[in-house]
Amino acid sequence: MPIRRQAQNPYVQEALGMTENSIAQALIKGDTVESLAIKQGYASTEDFQKLVSVLHDEALYNKIQRMVEAGTITQAQADRMFAKALELEYKRNLNFAQIVGQPIERIKYKFDSGKTGDMILAEYDTSRTIEKPHLDTFYQNSGKISVPPLVDMFKRMFTIVK
């Protein structure tokens, strides 16, 4: 992931308590965001990853709440928007977690910290066969898509650098 992009992520900056420039300088020197988290006193990278994800969700909620305060939408509409946004995000994360064989929390963190789908797919070998316990429930209700074509679809959607 490009150094500047990692350093520009506001949730990473807030969680680390560091500025964009200080994060970028540390990354240039060879640190990773996770190693910076440990240096900043986090007990584990998982604790840091959870905080980044919470900050991301909180920012989304606050953005929707500002729309309510401005009178653009009602509180009921805001509640539905937030729930739908979280549902769509969960489905996206679940798809990627199943495809790359990683825990959904790790995938959520990767998206929340600024990675794109193609970056995540490029990190893992997606050529292996995957089991399909969860994908069945929300992609195969129509009976039109199976997991191997789903993996092929993701490979076509994203350029995978090997």
ROKE-557607 format. One record per atom (N, C-alpha, C, O): residue number from 1; x negated, z negated, y negated. Coordinates in pm, 1 decimal. Each point is the difference from the previous one (the first is absolute). Example, Ala and Ser with C-alpha at 12.3 -4.5 7.8 and 13.67 -1.06 7.14 Angstrom:
 resi        x        z        y
    1  -1319.0   -780.0    569.0
    1     89.0      0.0   -119.0
    1    -90.0      0.0   -120.0
    1   -103.6    -66.5      1.9
    2    138.6    138.5   -106.9
    2    -82.0     -6.0   -119.0
    2     77.0    -73.0   -109.0
    2    -50.9    -16.9   -110.8
END
This chain:
 resi        x        z        y
    1    -85.2      0.0    117.6
    1     85.2      0.0   -117.6
    1    -89.4      0.0   -123.4
    1    -97.8    -74.6     -5.1
    2    129.2    155.5    -92.4
    2    -83.1      2.4   -120.7
    2     -9.8   -137.1    -65.2
    2     98.2    -73.6     -9.1
    3   -217.0     41.5    -35.3
    3    -26.7   -131.7    -58.0
    3     89.7    -26.5   -120.0
    3     58.0   -108.0    -11.2
    4    -46.2    204.4    -77.8
    4     79.7    -21.0   -121.3
    4    144.7    -30.2     35.6
    4     63.5    -83.9    -63.9
    5    -10.6    152.0    165.6
    5    139.1    -22.9     38.7
    5     19.8   -142.5     50.7
    5     99.1    -64.2    -34.8
    6   -190.5     14.0    115.6
    6     10.6   -137.4     47.4
    6     -8.0    -97.3   -116.4
    6     75.8    -96.8     -5.9
    7   -166.9    121.9    -86.0
    7    -20.5    -90.6   -113.0
    7    117.6      2.9    -96.8
    7     25.2    -98.9    -68.9
    8     47.1    210.1     62.4
    8    111.6     13.0    -93.2
    8    127.4    -67.9     49.1
    8     93.7    -17.0    -78.0
    9    -87.8    -21.6    203.1
    9    121.1    -58.8     54.0
    9     26.1   -136.1    -64.5
    9    -80.0    -92.2     15.8
   10    191.2     79.2    -88.3
   10     25.6   -125.6    -71.8
   10     21.9   -120.1     92.4
   10    -30.5   -113.0    -38.1
   11     82.4    135.8    158.2
   11     25.0   -110.2     92.5
   11   -131.7    -51.7     56.7
   11    -16.8   -120.6     18.3
   12    -75.1    209.8      9.1
   12   -132.9    -39.7     46.6
   12    -72.5    -75.1   -111.3
   12    -63.2   -102.7     24.9
   13     72.2    154.0   -148.0
   13    -64.0    -66.8   -114.0
   13     52.8   -141.9    -16.6
   13    -76.9    -94.7    -16.0
   14    209.2     81.5     20.2
   14     59.5   -132.3    -18.9
   14    -37.4    -94.9    113.3
   14    -33.2   -116.0    -24.3
   15     38.5    164.8    147.5
   15    -31.8    -84.8    115.2
   15   -145.8    -45.0     -2.2
   15    -31.4   -112.7     38.1
   16    -57.3    201.3    -82.8
   16   -141.7    -34.8     -6.6
   16    -35.1    -77.1   -127.4
   16   -103.1    -67.1     -5.8
   17    188.6     76.7    -95.5
   17    -31.3    -61.5   -128.4
   17   -118.5     69.2    -66.2
   17    -81.4    -63.9    -66.7
   18     72.9    195.6     85.9
   18   -112.3     78.4    -52.2
   18     53.6    119.1    -79.1
   18    112.7     44.8     21.1
   19   -194.7      5.1   -111.6
   19     37.2    117.6    -76.8
   19    -29.3    126.7     80.5
   19    -72.0     -3.2     99.8
   20    128.4    112.7   -145.0
   20    -24.1    129.6     64.2
   20   -148.7     32.2      4.4
   20    -51.2     43.2    103.3
   21    -19.1    -64.2   -215.9
   21   -142.9     32.4     -4.8
   21    -83.1    -87.7     92.8
   21    -92.6     48.7     64.9
   22    124.9   -178.1    -58.0
   22    -79.3    -87.6     87.2
   22     23.5     33.4    147.8
   22    -92.4     -7.9     81.0
   23    215.2     44.9    -46.3
   23     27.1     41.8    138.5
   23    -74.8    129.1     29.6
   23    -64.2     11.8    104.4
   24     71.7     85.1   -195.4
   24    -66.9    128.2     21.2
   24   -151.1    -18.7     15.3
   24    -61.7     61.9     86.7
   25      2.8   -146.1   -169.6
   25   -144.6    -23.7      9.8
   25    -36.8    -62.2    134.3
   25   -100.4     37.4     60.6
   26    181.9   -132.5    -14.0
   26    -28.0    -63.4    129.6
   26     14.2    101.1    113.8
   26    -78.7     -1.4     94.7
   27    178.7     88.8   -104.0
   27     19.7    101.7    104.2
   27   -115.2    100.1      1.6
   27    -44.0     43.5    106.5
   28     -3.7     -8.0   -223.4
   28   -114.3     91.7     -8.7
   28   -123.1    -62.6     64.2
   28    -80.9     69.8     61.3
   29     66.7   -199.9    -75.1
   29   -115.1    -70.6     58.1
   29     12.2    -18.3    151.1
   29    -93.0    -48.5     64.4
   30    208.8     87.8     -7.0
   30     14.0     -6.2    144.5
   30     99.9   -101.1     52.6
   30     25.4     -4.7    120.4
   31     31.6    -76.0   -207.8
   31    103.4    -93.1     44.4
   31    126.9     77.5     34.9
   31     18.2    113.9    -42.8
   32     68.0   -176.3    119.8
   32    134.1     52.8     23.8
   32     97.7    -92.1    -70.1
   32    -36.2   -110.9    -39.3
   33    159.5    155.6     23.4
   33    100.9    -85.3    -61.4
   33     16.0   -127.1     83.5
   33     14.3   -109.4    -54.7
   34    -16.7    124.5    187.1
   34     16.2   -115.9     87.4
   34   -117.9    -97.1    -12.5
   34     20.0   -121.5      1.4
   35   -142.5    173.6    -13.5
   35   -114.9    -90.6    -15.9
   35      6.4    -71.4   -134.9
   35    -41.7   -115.3    -11.1
   36     93.6    183.1    -91.3
   36     18.5    -65.8   -129.8
   36    102.1   -113.0     11.5
   36    -15.1   -104.9    -62.6
   37    118.5    127.1    142.9
   37    101.3   -104.7     18.6
   37    -62.3   -124.9     61.3
   37     27.8   -111.7    -43.4
   38   -111.5    131.1    143.6
   38    -66.8   -114.8     63.5
   38    -91.0    -69.4   -102.0
   38     -3.2   -122.8     -7.0
   39    -70.7    201.7    -71.9
   39    -86.8    -58.5   -103.2
   39     79.8    -76.1   -105.8
   39    -49.9    -95.3    -59.8
   40    174.5    138.2     37.1
   40     83.6    -65.5   -100.8
   40     68.9   -124.3     55.6
   40     73.9    -67.5    -71.5
   41    -98.5     36.9    200.8
   41     50.5   -124.8     54.9
   41    117.8     10.1     94.2
   41     52.9   -102.7     42.4
   42    -10.2    222.1     -8.5
   42    108.6     12.7     96.8
   42    -51.1    -41.7    137.4
   42   -113.3     30.8     37.3
   43    197.3   -100.5     37.0
   43    -38.6    -46.9    133.4
   43    -15.5    116.4     96.6
   43    -82.1     -5.0     91.6
   44    161.5    110.0   -112.3
   44     -8.2    117.2     87.3
   44     46.8    123.0    -76.2
   44     66.9    -10.2   -102.8
   45   -102.9    125.0    154.5
   45     46.6    123.3    -64.4
   45    151.1     14.0     16.1
   45     65.5     62.4    -83.5
   46     -9.4   -120.2    190.4
   46    144.7      5.2     19.4
   46     72.4    -73.8   -111.8
   46    103.3     47.0    -47.8
   47   -155.8   -162.3      5.0
   47     60.5    -73.9   -110.9
   47     -1.1     85.3   -126.9
   47     98.9      5.1    -73.0
   48   -209.4     60.3     47.9
   48    -11.9     87.0   -116.2
   48     98.7    115.9     10.2
   48     68.5     32.4    -97.1
   49    -61.3     29.6    213.9
   49     89.5    113.5     20.1
   49    145.6    -40.3    -21.4
   49     77.3     76.1    -58.1
   50    -39.8   -194.2    104.4
   50    137.4    -48.2    -19.2
   50     29.3    -19.4   -147.7
   50    108.7     34.3    -46.5
   51   -204.6    -89.0    -28.2
   51     21.9    -20.1   -143.1
   51     16.2    133.0    -72.5
   51     87.1     12.4    -86.1
   52   -168.0     85.8    118.5
   52     13.0    132.2    -62.3
   52    138.9     56.5     27.7
   52     63.1     56.2    -89.6
   53    -15.7    -70.6    211.7
   53    133.3     49.8     35.3
   53    110.3    -74.8    -75.5
   53     96.4     61.6    -45.7
   54   -110.0   -192.2     32.6
   54     98.4    -79.2    -74.2
   54      1.0     41.6   -147.0
   54    106.9     14.5    -59.3
   55   -223.5      4.7      0.7
   55     -8.4     42.5   -140.3
   55     66.1    136.4    -19.2
   55     67.5     22.8   -100.3
   56    -86.8     67.3    195.9
   56     63.1    132.5     -5.9
   56    152.4    -14.7      1.8
   56     68.7     59.1    -83.3
   57    -15.8   -137.2    177.2
   57    145.2    -17.1     11.3
   57     57.0    -68.9   -123.9
   57    108.8     34.3    -46.2
   58   -181.8   -130.5     -6.8
   58     44.2    -71.5   -120.2
   58      6.9     95.1   -119.5
   58     93.0     -8.0    -80.1
   59   -189.3     96.3     67.9
   59      0.2     97.3   -109.6
   59    119.8     94.1     11.0
   59     63.0     32.9   -100.5
   60    -32.2      9.8    221.1
   60    116.8     85.8     21.1
   60    127.1    -73.3    -40.5
   60     84.2     55.8    -70.4
   61    -70.0   -179.7    114.2
   61    117.3    -79.6    -33.9
   61     12.0    -16.9   -151.5
   61    108.3     15.6    -56.4
   62   -220.1    -47.6     -8.8
   62      2.4    -20.3   -145.9
   62     37.4    127.8    -74.2
   62     70.6     -5.2   -100.7
   63   -116.8    118.2    148.9
   63     33.5    128.3    -63.1
   63    150.8     24.8      7.8
   63     61.9     42.4    -97.7
   64     -4.3    -68.8    213.1
   64    144.0     18.0     16.2
   64     75.8   -100.4    -86.4
   64    101.9     34.6    -59.7
   65   -150.3   -157.9     52.4
   65     66.1   -102.3    -82.3
   65     -1.8     37.0   -148.2
   65     95.6    -28.7    -72.0
   66   -202.2     91.5     26.5
   66     -5.0     43.7   -140.8
   66    109.0    103.4    -27.8
   66     53.2      5.7   -110.9
   67    -20.4     74.9    209.7
   67    108.2     97.4    -15.5
   67    134.0    -71.2    -14.9
   67     86.2     45.5    -75.0
   68    -68.1   -156.6    145.7
   68    122.5    -79.5    -11.9
   68      6.7    -61.1   -139.6
   68    103.8      6.0    -65.9
   69   -214.7    -64.6     21.2
   69     -3.9    -64.1   -130.6
   69     24.5     99.5   -113.0
   69     56.5    -36.1   -103.2
   70    -98.6    160.4    122.1
   70     21.2    102.9   -101.3
   70    141.8     56.5      5.3
   70     39.4     77.7    -87.0
   71     36.9   -116.6    188.7
   71    136.3     49.6     13.0
   71      9.6    137.3     64.3
   71    106.4     61.8     -0.3
   72   -215.7    -14.6     54.6
   72     -2.1    132.0     63.6
   72     77.0     -0.7    131.1
   72     67.8     97.2     33.4
   73    -78.2   -206.5     40.6
   73     69.6    -15.1    128.2
   73     55.7   -140.7      9.9
   73    -40.2    -89.1    -74.8
   74    132.7     69.5    167.1
   74     56.5   -133.6     22.5
   74    -88.1    -76.6     98.4
   74    -86.4     58.0     65.8
   75    109.4   -189.2    -56.6
   75    -75.9    -80.9     95.6
   75     28.9     44.5    143.0
   75    -90.0      0.9     84.0
   76    214.7     35.9    -55.9
   76     34.7     47.2    135.0
   76    -76.1    128.5     32.7
   76    -50.0     16.3    111.3
   77     41.4     74.8   -208.7
   77    -76.8    123.3     22.0
   77   -147.8    -32.1     20.9
   77    -66.6     60.3     84.3
   78     16.5   -155.8   -161.9
   78   -141.3    -39.0     12.8
   78    -26.9    -57.8    138.3
   78   -101.5     31.1     62.4
   79    192.4   -115.1    -15.1
   79    -17.0    -59.5    133.0
   79     -3.9    108.5    107.1
   79    -82.3     -5.0     91.3
   80    172.1    103.5   -103.0
   80      1.1    110.0     97.7
   80   -127.0     83.9    -10.9
   80    -55.8     41.0    101.8
   81      9.5    -14.9   -224.6
   81   -121.8     79.4    -19.2
   81   -120.3    -69.3     61.8
   81    -79.9     62.9     69.3
   82     67.2   -192.0    -94.3
   82   -114.3    -74.2     52.9
   82      4.7     -4.2    152.1
   82   -101.7     20.7     66.3
   83    219.0    -47.5    -11.2
   83     14.4     -3.2    145.6
   83    -32.1    135.9     60.1
   83    -68.0      8.0    102.3
   84    116.2     99.0   -165.0
   84    -25.0    135.4     51.6
   84   -148.6     34.3    -11.6
   84    -56.9     60.0     91.2
   85     -5.3    -97.0   -201.1
   85   -143.2     27.3    -17.2
   85    -81.5    -71.0    108.0
   85    -91.7     58.3     57.7
   86    125.7   -184.0    -30.9
   86    -71.3    -74.1    104.3
   86     26.4     59.0    138.5
   86    -89.9      5.1     84.0
   87    213.1     39.0    -60.8
   87     33.8     61.5    129.0
   87    -78.9    129.5     21.5
   87    -55.2     22.5    107.6
   88     50.5     62.3   -211.2
   88    -74.1    125.7     11.6
   88   -149.4    -24.8     17.5
   88    -66.6     67.9     78.3
   89     15.0   -165.6   -151.9
   89   -140.8    -34.2     13.6
   89    -29.4    -51.9    140.4
   89   -102.1     34.7     59.5
   90    191.4   -117.4     -7.0
   90    -18.7    -53.3    135.0
   90      0.2    113.4    103.2
   90    -83.8      2.3     90.2
   91    176.9     90.6   -103.6
   91      6.5    111.9     94.5
   91   -126.5     84.9     -7.1
   91    -53.1     40.9    103.2
   92      4.9    -14.4   -224.0
   92   -124.1     76.3    -15.3
   92   -115.9    -73.8     65.6
   92    -78.4     59.3     74.0
   93     68.3   -188.4   -101.6
   93   -108.5    -80.1     56.9
   93      8.8     -5.5    151.4
   93   -101.5      9.0     69.0
   94    223.1    -23.6    -17.2
   94     19.5     -4.8    144.8
   94    -41.8    131.9     64.0
   94    -65.5      1.1    104.3
   95    103.4    109.6   -166.8
   95    -40.4    131.3     52.1
   95   -151.0     10.2      9.6
   95    -53.8     36.2    104.7
   96    -13.5    -67.4   -211.7
   96   -146.2      9.9     -1.2
   96    -62.5    -98.9     97.1
   96    -97.0     33.1     68.2
   97    151.5   -154.4    -60.9
   97    -53.9   -100.1     93.0
   97      9.3     49.7    143.1
   97    -94.3    -16.2     77.4
   98    206.6     76.4    -41.4
   98     17.3     52.7    134.7
   98    -94.1    117.5     25.5
   98    -58.2     10.7    108.0
   99     43.6     75.2   -204.6
   99    -83.1    119.3     18.3
   99   -147.0    -35.7     15.1
   99    -69.0     56.0     85.2
  100     20.4   -148.5   -167.0
  100   -143.4    -32.1      4.5
  100    -30.1   -121.4     87.2
  100   -116.6    -34.3     19.4
  101    219.6    -31.1     33.2
  101    -22.1   -111.9     91.1
  101    -56.2   -123.7    -67.6
  101    -82.9    -70.4     57.7
  102    127.6     43.5   -179.9
  102    -45.7   -116.4    -74.7
  102    120.4    -87.2    -35.5
  102    113.1     48.7     -1.4
  103   -136.3   -177.0    -27.4
  103    112.2    -87.5    -39.4
  103     63.4     48.6   -130.8
  103    -68.7     50.4    -88.9
  104    198.5    -66.3     79.4
  104     73.1     46.8   -117.6
  104    -50.6    -67.7   -127.4
  104      0.2     61.6   -106.5
  105    -43.7   -188.1    116.2
  105    -50.0    -71.5   -117.8
  105   -125.9     67.9    -54.4
  105    -18.7      8.3   -121.4
  106    -66.5     39.7    210.4
  106   -122.4     68.7    -43.1
  106     34.4    130.9    -71.2
  106    -62.6     34.7   -100.2
  107    161.1     37.2    151.5
  107     41.2    125.9    -61.2
  107     61.8    -26.2   -137.1
  107    -27.6     72.4    -95.7
  108    111.2   -175.9     86.1
  108     61.0    -35.8   -129.1
  108   -108.1    -29.4   -103.0
  108      6.9     46.3   -113.9
  109   -106.9   -123.8    155.1
  109   -109.4    -31.5    -92.2
  109    -69.8    127.5    -44.9
  109    -30.0     15.2   -118.4
  110      4.0     75.5    209.9
  110    -71.4    122.9    -35.6
  110     78.5     79.4   -103.8
  110    -58.1     49.0    -96.9
  111    188.9    -35.7    115.8
  111     81.2     69.9    -99.8
  111      2.3    -77.5   -131.1
  111    -17.9     58.5   -106.8
  112     39.9   -190.6    114.0
  112      9.1    -81.7   -120.8
  112   -130.2     -2.3    -78.1
  112      0.8    -18.5   -121.7
  113   -113.2     37.1    191.2
  113   -127.9     -1.8    -71.2
  113    -40.3    139.1    -49.3
  113   -111.5     18.9    -48.7
  114    202.1     78.4     61.2
  114    -23.0    129.6    -63.1
  114    -35.6    114.8     92.3
  114    -21.2    111.7    -47.2
  115     14.1   -135.5    176.0
  115    -32.3    110.5     90.2
  115    122.5     88.5     19.4
  115    113.9    -45.8     -8.0
  116   -140.0    172.7     33.5
  116    107.6     94.1     27.2
  116     12.9     17.3    151.0
  116    -86.6    -43.2     76.1
  117    194.1    105.9    -34.4
  117     22.2     21.6    142.0
  117   -111.8     78.3     65.8
  117    -41.5    -32.3    111.4
  118     -7.7    135.2   -179.4
  118   -107.6     79.3     59.8
  118   -127.6    -81.7     13.3
  118    -75.8     19.7     95.0
  119     50.8   -110.1   -187.5
  119   -118.3    -86.2     10.4
  119     11.1    -92.9    120.5
  119    -97.5    -22.5     71.6
  120    217.2    -31.0    -50.4
  120     20.8    -91.1    112.8
  120    -14.4     75.2    132.0
  120    -66.8    -47.9     91.6
  121    128.8    164.9    -81.3
  121    -10.7     78.4    123.0
  121   -144.4     40.3     27.8
  121    -43.1      3.2    115.3
  122    -31.3     27.5   -221.1
  122   -139.1     41.6     17.5
  122    -87.3   -113.5     52.3
  122   -103.7     25.1     61.4
  123    144.5   -149.9    -84.9
  123    -78.3   -114.8     46.6
  123      8.6    -19.8    150.8
  123    -89.0    -60.3     60.1
  124    194.0    110.0      0.2
  124     25.5    -27.5    140.7
  124      7.9    129.6     78.9
  124     31.2    105.7    -55.0
  125    -59.2   -114.7    182.1
  125     13.4    115.1     89.1
  125    145.9      9.2     40.9
  125     47.2    -79.6     81.3
  126     24.0    175.6   -136.8
  126    142.3     13.4     31.8
  126     24.2    104.0    108.5
  126    113.9     41.6     21.3
  127   -218.1      0.3     46.8
  127     18.6    101.2    103.8
  127     42.5    -61.6    132.6
  127     40.1     71.8     91.6
  128    -48.6   -206.5    -80.3
  128     35.9    -62.9    126.1
  128    151.5     -6.0     15.8
  128     73.5     10.0    -98.2
  129    -27.7    -26.0    219.8
  129    142.5    -13.2     27.2
  129     43.8   -140.2    -39.5
  129    -69.2    -97.9     27.8
  130    183.5     89.3    -92.2
  130     49.8   -131.1    -41.3
  130    129.6    -31.5     73.9
  130     74.1     90.0     39.6
  131    -48.4   -219.0    -21.8
  131    127.1    -41.4     55.7
  131    102.1      3.7   -112.5
  131    -36.0     -4.3   -117.6
  132    161.9     12.2    153.3
  132    101.3     22.6   -101.6
  132    113.8   -101.8     -3.0
  132    116.4     40.2     -2.9
  133   -145.5   -170.9      3.5
  133    111.0    -94.4      5.2
  133     86.4     -2.9   -125.2
  133    122.5      3.0     11.0
  134   -182.2     -8.6   -129.6
  134     77.5    -14.5   -122.4
  134     42.7    133.9    -58.2
  134    107.0      9.8    -60.1
  135   -187.8     92.2     76.7
  135     33.2    129.2    -58.3
  135    129.3     55.1     59.3
  135     74.6     70.3    -68.2
  136    -48.1   -101.7    193.4
  136    123.6     46.9     61.8
  136    120.9    -41.4    -82.5
  136     91.9     79.1    -20.7
  137    -92.4   -203.4    -26.1
  137    120.0    -53.6    -62.5
  137     34.1     69.8   -129.7
  137    118.0     21.3    -28.0
  138   -218.5     16.1    -54.3
  138     45.1     65.1   -120.8
  138    -31.7    146.5    -14.5
  138     36.9     58.7   -101.7
  139   -101.4      2.8    194.6
  139    -18.4    144.5     -7.1
  139     74.3     74.7    109.2
  139     31.1    118.1    -15.7
  140     -3.0   -183.6    123.0
  140     60.0     73.3    109.5
  140    149.3    -24.3     13.5
  140     59.6     38.2    100.7
  141      2.4   -101.3   -200.8
  141    144.2    -18.0      6.4
  141     70.9    133.8     13.9
  141    103.0      9.5     66.7
  142   -157.5     93.2   -129.1
  142     60.7    131.2      8.7
  142    -44.9     73.9    125.7
  142     57.6    103.0     35.0
  143   -159.7   -154.6     33.2
  143    -51.7     66.0    119.0
  143    -80.9    123.8    -31.1
  143    -29.7     77.9     90.6
  144     -7.3    -57.1   -217.6
  144    -67.2    123.2    -39.8
  144   -150.9    -11.4    -11.8
  144    -67.8    101.9    -12.4
  145     13.1   -222.7     15.7
  145   -144.2    -12.6    -19.9
  145    -56.9    -98.9    101.1
  145     60.3   -103.7     27.5
  146   -174.1    135.8     26.1
  146    -66.7    -91.6     91.9
  146   -134.1    -37.2    -59.7
  146    -43.6     60.9    -97.7
  147    -21.8   -159.4    154.6
  147   -122.5    -51.7    -60.0
  147   -113.9    101.5     -5.2
  147    -61.3     13.5   -105.9
  148     28.5     59.5    214.4
  148   -110.3     95.9    -14.3
  148     21.6    100.3   -113.7
  148    -93.9     25.0    -75.6
  149    215.8     34.8     59.6
  149     19.7     85.8   -116.5
  149    -12.6    -75.5   -131.8
  149    -42.9     57.5   -100.0
  150     79.6   -186.0     98.4
  150    -13.9    -78.9   -121.4
  150   -147.0    -13.3    -38.8
  150    -34.7     12.8   -117.4
  151    -51.3    -38.3    215.5
  151   -143.4     -8.3    -27.6
  151    -49.7    133.9    -52.2
  151    -76.2      4.7    -96.6
  152    119.1    104.4    160.0
  152    -39.1    133.5    -47.1
  152     47.6     24.0   -142.4
  152    -71.7     58.5    -81.2
  153    193.8   -104.1     51.1
  153     53.7     17.2   -133.7
  153    -87.6    -72.6   -102.5
  153    -32.2     56.2   -104.6
  154     -6.4   -180.6    134.2
  154    -85.1    -73.9    -92.2
  154   -135.0     68.5    -15.1
  154    -55.3      2.9   -110.0
  155      1.7     51.7    217.3
  155   -128.9     68.2     -8.3
  155     11.6    123.8    -89.5
  155    -91.9     31.4    -75.6
  156    204.0     37.7     84.6
  156     18.6    118.0    -85.2
  156     21.7    -39.7   -146.5
  156    -42.6     70.8    -91.2
  157    109.7   -185.5     69.6
  157     29.3    -43.9   -135.7
  157   -125.7    -45.3    -73.7
  157     -8.6     12.5   -122.2
  158    -87.4    -64.4    195.2
  158   -117.9    -56.5    -63.6
  158   -124.5     67.0     53.5
  158     -8.3     30.5    119.0
  159    -86.8     -7.7   -204.4
  159   -126.8     54.7     43.1
  159    -81.4   -113.5     58.1
  159    -30.2    -97.0    -69.6
  160     -5.9    108.0    196.6
  160    -76.6   -104.6     65.3
  160   -144.7     41.1      6.5
  160    -34.4    103.1     57.7
  161    -49.9   -184.2   -116.9
  161   -143.3     25.6     -1.3
  161    -61.2    -77.4    114.2
  161     12.9   -122.3      6.4
  162    -79.2    191.7     83.7
  162    -60.6    -68.9    113.5
  162   -149.8     10.5     -7.9
  162    -70.2    -51.9     86.9
END
